[in-house]
Amino acid sequence: MSETIFGKIAAGEIPADIVYQDDEIVAFRDLSPQAPTHVLVIPRKPIRTLNDAAPEDAELLGKLFLAAAKVAAHEGIAEAGYRVVVNCNAAAGQTVFHLHLHVLGGRPLQWPPG
């Protein structure tokens, strides 16, 4: 599991500022936040990109989004609003190849991002 830095965080091999975890998911603060609240939500199961998710991962993908909502509520940004982003592959900005959601909020967010 610990092939990437995120896998090492999920395995407890390296520390992170964890804000939520259960048997299948870990959520932790991004080291380079792009908003006042910037939390990454990852599956413990290593899935490289969204393209690599299989039909049997459907329930886990749903749990990732439910965990993102829990994180937003815990962080106090759910009511005001927040963004959930998934980058898929390098051209989209994915730099760690372990599927992850970005939960961003705590300030007004513009579209396109900037």
Buried (B, 14 or more C-beta within 10 A) or exposed (E): EBEBBBBBBBEEEEEBEBBBBEEBBBBBBBEEEEBEBBBBBBBBBBBBBBEEBEEEBEEBBEBBEEBBBBBBEBBEBBEEEBBBBBBBEEEEEBEBBBBBBBBBBBEEBEEEEE
